[in-house]
Amino acid sequence: MALSTIAAVATMLAVAAPAHPASSITLTLRADSGATTSVTLECDPPGGSHPQAARTCRTLASVHGDFGRLPAEQIMCPMIYAPVTATAYGHWHARPVAFHHEYANRCVANAQTASVFDFS
């Protein structure tokens, strides 16, 4: 086989190979009532089942995947106590991610996490 043919086949295989995301995280919101919603988020490239994957990946990139550093948004939330627990497990650029926090309600969870958990 000619060297140029081998190079061409190698290039085609490299292009055809699926990209593995640099980050893969499972995000879950669980209400005290037991209702649970989970999505997957993949970044670099953005994907998964999160409805706003690209925006959420940009938000997490701005804090280097540190959920504790997510900026709060100025959102008016009702003062209704309906607690939810937000969790995130997976990896961000080869670093493990383990986040767990309880919020007064879904609106507060979204406001305090730059809407990363806004997938309901």
N, C-alpha and C positions, 0 to 999 in steps of 0.2 A: 504494500500500500504506500502510495506516495506521501511524503511529509505534508504536502499541502492538503491532502485529503484528510489526514489525521487531524490537522489543525482545524479544518472546517467542521469535522464531526465533533471535536472537543468544544468548539465555540457554540454549536447548536445545542449540545447537551447542557452547557452552562446557562444558556438563555432559556431553555425549556425547563430547567430544574425549578421547582417551586421555591419561592423565597420563604425562609423561616423568619418569623417576626423576632425582632430583638427583644421585645417585651410581650408578655402574655399574662393577663391578670383576670381573675374571676371576681366580679363585683356583685355583692348581694345586699339587698335591703330586706330586713325581716321585721314585721310589725309585731307588737306584743300580742296581737290577736292570732298570730301564727301565719298570716299571709306572707309569703316570701316571693321575691322577684330576684332573679339572677341573670346576669349577662356576662359575656366574655368580651375582653378588650385586648386587641393585639395592636402593637405599634411598631413602626419601621418595618414593613408598611402598615398603615392603619387598617384594621379589619375587626372581625369578630361580630358578635350579635349586638353590641352597643349601638343604639340608633344615631349617636353623634360621635362615632369613633375618631374621626380626624380632629375634631375640636377638642375632644377629651385627651387625645394623645398630645396635642399642642400644650394643653393646660398642664398635664403631668410633666412634659419635657421642661416647662418653665420652672418647675420646682425639683427637677432631677429625680422624679418618681417618688418623692417624699410626701406622702399623704398628709403628714402633720404640718407641712408648710403650705398647703393649699390656701390661696387667699379667699377670704370671706367676700361674698357679694352683698350689695345693699338691696335686699329683697324684703318687701313687707310680707310678713308671715302671720297667719292667725294665731291667736294665743290659745290654741286648743291642744290639750295634752293627749297625744296619740303616739307614744314613743315608738321609734324605729331604731334598729341596730344596723349600722353600715359596716360591712366587712370587705376587705380586699386581700386576696391571696394569689400569689404567683411569683413572677420575676420581672424586674425592670433592668434591662441591660445586664443580665447575669447576676444581679443582686436580688436576694429574696425580698418579697413584699409580704408583710403581715400587718394589716390595719384592722382595728376593731374599735368602734365608738358608738355610743348611744346618743340620739338626738331627740328633742321634744316632739317632733313630727317630721314628715317628709319635706315640708317646705324649709324647715330649719336645716335639715340634712343637706339639702341642695344649696342653701345660702352659705353654709359653713364649709362646703367642699367645692366651691366654684362650679357647681352643677355637675360634677363628675358622677354623682349618683342619681342624676336626673334621667332615668330610663324607663320610668313607669308609664 
